[in-house]
Amino acid sequence: MAFAFHILGTSSSGNCSILQADDTRIMLDAGFPGPRLESSLSKVGIEVPAIDAIFITHEHTDHCIGLTALLRQNPLLKVFANRETARRIQATLKIRPNWQIFETGTTFEFRNLKITSIPIPHDAADPVGFALDCPHADSGGHKRVTWLTDLGHATDVVRHHCALADILVLEANYDDEMLDLSKRPMSLKQRIRGNHGHLSNQDARDLLLGLKEWQTSHLYLGHLSKECNRTILVDEMMQAVRNHKEDLQVTVIDPLEETPVSYW
């Protein structure tokens, strides 16, 4: 069974990843312009027509701006989103995608994948994360990939899905001191720190340290702010998590790097 997970990029400027399980290829978010998406896809040997579906977490541009460019090359591409997210995105498009509407919080199937949509607290219409159960020979059954960015705080549901993930992509958006010192207006700082904003480095650490039992083998920290965070700060904050779970491999995604990060 072929399995690969490629993070094409994840930062406050754009988010996108590709999951391959056997002959199924899906994209999680499409938050980069068309040329950047094509360039990143070519680096992992995938062309746009080979993608079977896109799953959109919410309507903010850093998660869906590339959708039109992808649809121009692949008009029959299935686009999964909940109803309110699809409505908000459709209002910005000149073409109508092949929408596949799901209800937030439900589990459904697409080809050989089982997908759970995870409600998350963020200042969007109806934002979600995704947990994807994929066939995987080496694990003796399936492997769960969980994509969680853009959440203002960790709910019980979020903690539950973090604990079940084999491969976890989790937001570590900002460093508290850097946000304080930034030139951003106070209203924006308050929004970022709010219950429907983003997780700080410390928030992400505390979420993970609070998990009593979890099976994650590979942790990716993403959605870093280019202005208010640094990879070295996230890495230092995660040392306590490494000490807590010694078999964990931790990777911090550089928001300035355009080379995909891959798990095979």
Secondary structure by P-SEA (a helix, b strand, c coil): cbbbbbcccccccccbbbbbcccbbbbccccccaaaaaaaaaaaccccccccbbbbcccccccccaaaaaaaacccbbbbbcaaaaaaaaaacccccccccccccbbbbcccbbbbbbbbbccccccbbbbbbbbbcccccbbbbbbbcccccccaaaaaaaaaccbbbbbbcccaaaaaaccccaaaaaaaacccccccaaaaaaaaaacccccccbbbbcccccccccaaaaaaaaaaaaaacccbbbbbbccccccccccc
